[in-house]
Amino acid sequence: MEETVVLYPSPHVGHLVSMVELGKLLLTHRPALSIHIFIAAAPYIAGRTDKYISTVSASVPSIKFRHLPIVTPASTAATPLEVLTLEILHFIKPRVHEELINISKTFKIHGLIMDFFCTSGLSVADEIHIPSYFFITSVLATDMPKPFLERDNKAYQYFLDFSTQVPQAAGIMINTFEFLESKVVRAISDGLCVPDNPTPPIYCIGPLILADDKRGGSSKTSPEDAYKCITWLDSQPNQSVVFLCFGSLGLFTKEQLREIATGLEKSGQRFLWVVRDPPSHNLSVAIKANGYPDLDSLLPDGFLERTKERGLSKG
């Protein structure tokens, strides 16, 4: 039988891209592998993935995408994005089970690798005796989405449940390298975080970096823009630049963008800032990917000119 590893990211486009890069890394070590990636339908628009998926399928035939059935929660009104995502991934668990069984008929599955939103897949893998792993993209606790930090929020309970299940996995993959976070990696590996239970092996596999923008959709970073950013960064003093980039769901209103700009200007800090257009719909239910923003109209008058010597803002 052919050999495969199944990857299970959450619906966010940023998570999908990270998983694809992980799949490519696995293929560099085991070229004979086949990589299957589950695609769960998102309850909102967080950047189109169809063009990105088509690009990957054409350039890396060993990576295959399997779309899971659409599941609609009973109510999405005023439900935070994180809770919506976690509920959908919970409801779709039987379909994940079916897909794994179908794949196992023609492939030997060496493991199911999930990101932290997909914790529900852990019990599915256990049921059919497939080793399960978590892939963590390395964020500080203080940088987690706000609902995960509020004890009375449903998302907090989901995240707490996830945290208690992580040690049950066969291993934890982290998008970092040991020299960068040696103290933290050592503390986890030595079992200090879960003193009463065994800690699974920790695999530092990073940094995984998308070398150029191949996501498709509305993001179209030209080689000239990329070269301009690198050239500008090379001209700055070492370790002097703050990088502001908030991911596929990190959208702010025009007022919030102006507040960020004002703070950057008053700080005197050198910065590289990725700016996206404000959302045209409610942030909690529909995130819309837009094209290049008009920075002159979004940011305070004269901001770009006043900060051009120490800052670079890109749409």
C-alpha positions as CSV (number, residue, x, y, z in Angstrom):
1,M,0.0,0.0,0.0
2,E,1.1,3.6,-0.6
3,E,2.1,5.6,2.5
4,T,0.4,8.8,3.5
5,V,0.2,11.4,6.2
6,V,-3.1,13.3,6.7
7,L,-3.1,17.0,7.7
8,Y,-6.1,18.6,9.3
9,P,-6.0,22.4,9.5
10,S,-8.8,24.7,10.7
11,P,-10.6,26.7,7.9
12,H,-8.5,29.8,8.3
13,V,-6.4,30.4,5.2
14,G,-3.3,31.1,7.3
15,H,-3.6,27.7,8.9
16,L,-4.1,26.0,5.6
17,V,-0.9,27.7,4.2
18,S,1.1,26.6,7.3
19,M,-0.1,23.0,6.9
20,V,0.8,23.0,3.2
21,E,4.3,24.1,4.1
22,L,4.5,21.4,6.6
23,G,3.4,18.9,4.0
24,K,6.2,20.1,1.7
25,L,8.7,19.7,4.5
26,L,7.6,16.1,5.0
27,L,8.0,15.4,1.3
28,T,11.6,16.6,1.4
29,H,12.3,13.9,3.9
30,R,10.0,11.2,2.4
31,P,9.4,12.0,-1.3
32,A,7.4,8.7,-1.7
33,L,4.8,9.9,0.7
34,S,1.4,11.1,-0.3
35,I,0.0,14.0,1.7
36,H,-3.8,14.3,2.2
37,I,-5.1,17.6,3.5
38,F,-8.7,18.0,4.9
39,I,-10.5,21.2,4.0
40,A,-13.3,22.1,6.3
41,A,-15.7,24.8,5.1
42,A,-15.5,28.0,7.1
43,P,-18.6,29.8,8.5
44,Y,-17.3,33.1,7.1
45,I,-15.1,34.4,4.3
46,A,-11.5,34.6,5.5
47,G,-9.6,34.8,2.2
48,R,-10.4,32.6,-0.8
49,T,-8.5,29.4,-0.9
50,D,-9.6,27.9,-4.3
51,K,-6.8,29.5,-6.3
52,Y,-4.2,28.7,-3.7
53,I,-5.4,25.0,-3.6
54,S,-5.3,24.8,-7.4
55,T,-1.7,26.3,-7.5
56,V,-0.5,23.8,-4.9
57,S,-2.2,20.8,-6.6
58,A,-0.6,21.7,-9.9
59,S,2.9,22.3,-8.5
60,V,3.0,19.5,-5.8
61,P,1.0,16.5,-7.1
62,S,1.8,14.5,-4.0
63,I,-0.4,16.9,-2.0
64,K,-4.0,16.1,-2.3
65,F,-7.0,18.0,-0.9
66,R,-10.1,16.4,0.4
67,H,-13.1,18.8,1.1
68,L,-15.2,17.8,4.1
69,P,-19.0,18.3,3.9
70,I,-20.4,21.7,4.9
71,V,-21.8,21.8,8.4
72,T,-24.0,24.8,9.5
73,P,-24.4,25.5,13.3
74,A,-27.9,26.0,14.6
75,S,-27.3,29.7,15.1
76,T,-24.5,32.0,14.0
77,A,-25.9,35.3,15.3
78,A,-23.5,37.2,17.4
79,T,-21.3,34.1,17.8
80,P,-17.5,34.8,18.0
81,L,-15.5,33.5,15.1
82,E,-13.4,31.3,17.3
83,V,-16.5,29.6,18.8
84,L,-18.1,29.2,15.3
85,T,-15.0,27.5,14.0
86,L,-14.6,25.2,17.0
87,E,-18.3,24.2,16.9
88,I,-18.2,23.3,13.2
89,L,-15.0,21.3,13.6
90,H,-16.7,19.4,16.4
91,F,-19.9,18.7,14.4
92,I,-17.9,17.5,11.5
93,K,-16.0,14.8,13.5
94,P,-18.1,11.9,12.0
95,R,-17.1,13.0,8.5
96,V,-13.4,13.1,9.5
97,H,-13.8,9.5,10.7
98,E,-15.4,8.5,7.4
99,E,-12.6,10.2,5.4
100,L,-9.9,8.5,7.4
101,I,-11.5,5.1,6.9
102,N,-11.8,5.7,3.2
103,I,-8.2,6.8,2.9
104,S,-7.0,3.8,4.9
105,K,-8.5,1.4,2.3
106,T,-5.9,2.4,-0.2
107,F,-3.1,4.0,1.9
108,K,-1.2,3.2,5.0
109,I,-1.8,6.3,7.2
110,H,1.3,7.1,9.3
111,G,-0.3,9.8,11.2
112,L,-3.0,12.6,11.5
113,I,-1.5,16.0,12.1
114,M,-3.9,18.6,13.4
115,D,-3.7,22.3,14.4
116,F,-5.1,23.3,17.8
117,F,-8.6,24.1,16.5
118,C,-9.0,20.5,15.4
119,T,-8.6,18.8,18.7
120,S,-11.8,16.8,18.1
121,G,-9.8,14.8,15.6
122,L,-7.8,13.3,18.4
123,S,-10.5,10.9,19.6
124,V,-11.2,9.9,15.9
125,A,-7.6,9.0,15.3
126,D,-7.5,7.0,18.5
127,E,-10.6,5.0,17.5
128,I,-9.0,3.8,14.4
129,H,-5.5,3.4,15.8
130,I,-3.8,6.2,13.8
131,P,-1.0,8.1,15.6
132,S,-2.1,11.7,16.1
133,Y,0.1,14.8,16.3
134,F,-0.5,18.5,17.0
135,F,1.1,21.2,14.9
136,I,1.5,24.5,16.9
137,T,2.5,27.6,15.0
138,S,4.1,29.2,18.1
139,V,2.2,32.1,19.7
140,L,2.6,33.5,23.2
141,A,-0.4,33.0,25.5
142,T,-0.8,36.8,25.7
143,D,-1.1,36.9,21.9
144,M,-4.0,34.5,21.7
145,P,-7.3,35.8,20.3
146,K,-9.2,37.6,23.1
147,P,-12.0,35.1,23.5
148,F,-9.4,32.4,24.5
149,L,-8.3,34.7,27.4
150,E,-11.8,35.4,28.9
151,R,-12.8,32.7,31.4
152,D,-16.6,33.3,30.9
153,N,-16.3,32.9,27.1
154,K,-17.2,29.6,25.5
155,A,-14.0,29.7,23.4
156,Y,-12.0,29.7,26.6
157,Q,-13.6,26.4,27.6
158,Y,-12.8,24.9,24.2
159,F,-9.2,26.0,24.5
160,L,-8.9,24.6,28.0
161,D,-10.3,21.3,26.8
162,F,-7.7,21.4,24.0
163,S,-4.9,22.1,26.4
164,T,-5.7,19.1,28.5
165,Q,-5.8,16.8,25.5
166,V,-2.5,17.8,23.9
167,P,-0.4,15.5,26.1
168,Q,-2.4,12.5,24.8
169,A,-1.0,13.0,21.3
170,A,1.9,10.9,19.9
171,G,3.9,14.1,19.4
172,I,3.8,17.9,19.2
173,M,5.3,19.7,16.2
174,I,6.2,23.4,16.7
175,N,7.0,26.0,14.1
176,T,10.2,27.1,15.9
177,F,13.8,26.0,16.3
178,E,15.3,25.0,19.6
179,F,18.0,27.7,19.8
180,L,15.3,30.4,19.6
181,E,13.2,29.1,22.4
182,S,15.5,26.7,24.2
183,K,14.2,27.4,27.7
184,V,10.6,26.8,26.8
185,V,11.3,23.7,24.7
186,R,13.4,22.2,27.5
187,A,10.7,22.9,30.1
188,I,8.0,21.1,28.0
189,S,10.3,18.2,27.0
190,D,11.3,17.7,30.7
191,G,7.7,17.3,31.7
192,L,7.5,20.5,33.8
193,C,4.2,21.6,32.2
194,V,2.4,18.3,32.9
195,P,4.1,16.9,36.0
196,D,1.6,14.1,36.7
197,N,1.5,12.7,33.1
198,P,3.9,11.8,30.4
199,T,4.8,14.5,27.9
200,P,4.8,13.5,24.2
201,P,8.0,14.2,22.1
202,I,8.5,17.8,21.0
203,Y,9.6,18.3,17.4
204,C,11.0,21.8,16.5
205,I,10.5,21.9,12.7
206,G,10.7,25.6,12.0
207,P,11.0,28.1,10.8
208,L,8.5,27.3,8.1
209,I,8.3,30.3,5.8
210,L,6.2,30.9,2.7
211,A,9.0,32.1,0.4
212,D,6.8,34.1,-1.9
213,D,3.1,34.9,-2.1
214,K,1.4,31.9,-3.8
215,R,-1.9,32.0,-2.0
216,G,-3.9,33.2,-5.0
217,G,-7.0,35.2,-4.4
218,S,-6.6,39.0,-3.9
219,S,-3.1,39.0,-2.5
220,K,-0.7,40.0,-5.3
221,T,2.7,40.9,-4.0
222,S,4.9,41.8,-6.9
223,P,8.6,40.9,-7.0
224,E,9.3,44.7,-7.0
225,D,7.3,45.2,-3.8
226,A,9.1,42.2,-2.1
227,Y,12.5,43.5,-3.2
228,K,11.6,47.0,-1.9
229,C,10.7,45.6,1.5
230,I,13.9,43.5,1.8
231,T,16.1,46.4,0.6
232,W,14.5,48.8,3.1
233,L,14.9,46.2,6.0
234,D,18.6,45.7,5.0
235,S,19.2,49.4,5.4
236,Q,17.9,49.6,9.0
237,P,20.0,48.9,12.1
238,N,19.9,45.3,13.4
239,Q,17.0,44.4,15.6
240,S,15.5,47.9,15.3
241,V,12.2,47.2,13.3
242,V,8.8,46.3,14.7
243,F,6.8,44.1,12.3
244,L,3.0,44.6,12.3
245,C,1.1,41.8,10.6
246,F,-2.2,40.4,12.0
247,G,-2.9,37.5,9.7
248,S,-5.9,36.7,7.5
249,L,-8.4,37.5,10.3
250,G,-6.6,40.6,11.6
251,L,-8.8,43.3,10.2
252,F,-9.4,46.7,11.9
253,T,-11.8,49.6,11.3
254,K,-10.6,52.8,9.8
255,E,-10.6,54.4,13.2
256,Q,-8.5,51.6,14.7
257,L,-6.0,51.8,11.8
258,R,-5.6,55.5,12.5
259,E,-5.0,54.8,16.2
260,I,-2.3,52.3,15.3
261,A,-0.7,54.8,13.0
262,T,-0.8,57.6,15.6
263,G,0.8,55.2,18.2
264,L,3.6,54.3,15.7
265,E,4.3,57.9,14.9
266,K,4.5,59.0,18.5
267,S,6.6,56.0,19.5
268,G,9.5,57.0,17.2
269,Q,9.9,53.3,16.5
270,R,11.1,51.9,13.2
271,F,8.3,49.7,11.7
272,L,7.2,47.6,8.8
273,W,3.4,47.5,8.7
274,V,1.1,45.3,6.6
275,V,-2.2,47.2,6.2
276,R,-5.4,45.6,5.1
277,D,-8.7,47.3,4.1
278,P,-11.3,47.6,6.9
279,P,-14.0,44.9,6.7
280,S,-17.2,45.7,4.9
281,H,-19.3,43.5,7.2
282,N,-19.6,42.6,10.9
283,L,-16.2,41.4,12.1
284,S,-17.7,38.5,14.1
285,V,-19.4,36.8,11.2
286,A,-17.9,37.7,7.9
287,I,-14.3,38.5,7.1
288,K,-13.9,39.7,3.6
289,A,-10.6,39.7,1.7
290,N,-10.0,42.9,-0.2
291,G,-7.5,44.2,-2.6
292,Y,-4.8,46.8,-2.1
293,P,-6.0,49.5,0.4
294,D,-5.7,53.2,-0.3
295,L,-3.3,54.1,2.4
296,D,-3.6,57.8,1.9
297,S,-7.3,57.8,2.7
298,L,-7.1,55.2,5.5
299,L,-4.2,56.6,7.5
300,P,-3.9,60.1,9.1
301,D,-3.1,63.0,6.8
302,G,0.7,63.2,6.1
303,F,1.5,60.0,8.1
304,L,3.3,58.3,5.3
305,E,5.4,61.4,4.5
306,R,6.2,62.1,8.1
307,T,7.3,58.5,8.9
308,K,9.0,57.6,5.5
309,E,12.5,57.7,7.0
310,R,11.8,55.1,9.7
311,G,8.7,53.3,8.6
312,L,7.3,51.3,5.7
313,S,3.6,50.7,5.3
314,K,2.4,48.2,2.7
315,G,-1.1,47.1,1.6
